[in-house]
């Protein structure tokens, strides 16, 4: 654990609603201040489809994202980004140069599955 990490309880972790979704659409987002895509994600029958803005343009092209399962935080407040309402946060981690690499799963699971 590094100096900036703070231990949390299991109850704290359970408050974060991380779900699996499949990207249905991905398109350029020219109005964003930083290069980004607008994503439409299927989060299963309970949550339906949600939109997200994701700064993942360095490693991915829109056509390569369609059909990819991703891990999303679904219980953040909606964030208005220019004319776009981002409803979920698509997760990832920065590579050595700081470009985001998506958090994905090793095998397909049902959309809407909660991280356990």
N, C-alpha and C positions, 0 to 999 in steps of 0.2 A: 504494500500500500504506500502510495507516495504521500508527501506532506499535505497535499491539498485534498486528499480523499477523506470523506467523513463517513463513519459507519452509520448504516441505517438499520432499522428493524425490519423484520419480515412483513409487518403491517405496512411499513412505508413502501416496500417493494410491491405489495399487492395493490396499492393504490394506482400504480402505473399500469394502464391497460394497453398491453402490447399484443397486437393481432396480426395474423398473416393475411395478406391480400394479394391478388393478382392484378398487375397493371393491364388495363383494357385499352387505354389510349395514352399516348405521349406526344406532346407537340412543343414547339419552340415557344418561349415566353419573352418576346422582344421588349415588353414594357418593364421587365424586372431590372433593378439596378445592377445586379450581378447576373452573369449568365445562368439561366435556369430553364427547366422544362415544366409545363403544366401536365400533371398526371391525373388520370381517372382510374381509380382502384376499386376492384370488387372485393369487399370485405365480408362476403357471405350473407345469408338470409337475415340474420339479426341486425346487421349494421347497414347493409346495402352498399351502394357505390358512394365513394367519397373522393374529393379532389385534394390534390397536394401540389405545392410548388417545391421543386427539388433542384438544388444547385449541384447537379451531377453531370454536367455537360462535357467535362474533360474525358471521362472514361466511357461514356455511353452516347449512342445515337438514338433518336426516338424509336425507330423501327426495331432496334435491338431490345428495347425495354418491354414491348408488348408481349404479354404471356409470362413475364418473369414474376415469380412470387417474391414479395418483400415483407419486411417486418415494420409495422407502423405503430406509433403511439396514437391512440384514438381518443384519449380523454384530455387533450389540451384544448384551450379555447380556440375558436376559429381566428385565423390571422388574415387580415386584409392586406394584400400585397398589390398595390396599384388597383386595377380593375378586377382582380382575382381574389376569391375567398379560399384560402388554404384550410381544409378541414381536419387533416391528419398530418403527422410528421413521419416521413419516411426515414428510417434509420440507416446509418452507415458509419464508417470510420475513415479518417484521413490517411492517405498514403504518405510516403516520405516527403512528398512535395506539397502536401496539404489538400490534395484533390480527393473528394469523397468517393469511397467504394461502398456500394450498397451492402447492407446486412441481408443475407439471403439464407435459405435453408438447404440442407444436404439432399433432401428428398421432398417431393410434393406432399402437402397436407391440405385438408379442406380449408377453403377461404373462411376467415373469421376465427380460426383456431387461436386460442390465447396462449401466449408464451407461458410455459410452466416451469 
